């Protein structure tokens, strides 16, 4: 895995983009609000340096800022949404990601309240869906507390493919965290 699409440039999206870029991933960061994307660009440029960026392109850049979900996921191996943890928002983004991302792309979402089994059932790729069981603030706060080695709980479905588990596990391991998986039974 080399390319990560992050949908949403709020605090969690910025933290994930920073962590993934530092871990050597190519990151495409998207947000529907241009102001959020601009704020993320300024913040990440200060933390990573200008050599990591190109506006609107991922060629030879560790972080690129794009204005559409389609541009973000076009070449993504992993797509992580950072939209609010509300059923309507998650369903909408999962449907968009499912439709626009290549079939190989794994979909991941931070949620503590929603069932990944139920969200995955609304896609054509239930075998490629994973939930990150953490609040956005909790995840983003781990960088400030030097989250090295901290455990991250990831929920899968009964249909989740082994290759999905391996890909997501490697992602979090490269970010310096210890992944732990459990199966979400759904409702």
Helices and strands as residue ranges (DSSP letters): E 3-7, H 11-22, E 26-30, H 34-48, G 50-52, E 53-55, E 63-66, H 69-73, E 78-81, H 87-100, E 106-110, H 116-120, G 126-128, E 129-132, H 136-144, E 151-156, H 162-174, E 178-183
